[in-house]
């Protein structure tokens, strides 16, 4: 199947979308999808698939497990799509939210599945170990724009760190940093007119400068991994711009550990380039909600189960 004149983007979810049992139906329906889980198990030298399908949500949600597990589920859905005649050239762009950027690069042929699994296991471990548990936090701020959130967060930071970590959509920004600074910022942002400020159930302050030790770990790891030009351009999280050069991809993946996920701008820029259809490939529908709030004209499709793939063919 070819994309013809319809411009389309394949997008891949990040942490928070995990559920026990995700991808099982795909693995049962498509040998190519089952192969993905088996290859990830082999690359990690453990039965991650057993945890994904039959484990407990607390263990699955641990960062070092959730990251490769979500990638495996996305790639299983993508391989199932390929079995039904779709391919990466049906998209004009790929993008992923945080760890989803690795899934996007794997789908586009820039990273091997085995390397992607090992990188995400290491990324999860390094991000968890960068800040002692309890010292960092993140909060979702609803109802204020990115510039306002970032300005107020920095004003109340004092000698600590709190910064805008995810610019998700026009009504949702996530802040990250030292726990007490995040709590101060949440109160200040509510006073400034935020509809809600919710502390998030995460174990580390992702996408903040406190993740610098993890960025150093990923710089070393990525230096030893083969990265090929993706078959279609990646819209990189930290630049919200298209990139295809392997050296640039390597640098941006390191920057991404401490940098802001510019998802709102990424989607808006793809829509501005003519993309009218976004396919969210993998677990959950979180990105779909964000996309609809960013660009109301776009069509959004979810691809996470055999029925979704059948609907694509209809």
Secondary structure, DSSP 8 states (H G I E B T S, - for coil): ---TT--EEEEE--TT---TTTTHHHHHH-HHHHHHHHHHHHHHTS-HHHHHHHS-HHHHHSHHHHHHHHHHHHHHHHHHHHHTT--GGG-SEEEESTTHHHHHHHHTTSS-HHHHHHHHHHHHHHHHHHS-TTTEEEEEEESS-HHHHHHHHHHH-TTS-EEEEEEEETTEEEEEEEHHHHHHHHHHHHHTT-SEEEE---SS-TTSGGGHHHHHHHHHHHHTS-----SSEEE-TTT-SEE--HHHHHHHHHHHHHS-B-HHHHHHHHHHTT--EEEEESS-SHHHHHHHHH-TTSEEEEESSHHHHHHHH-
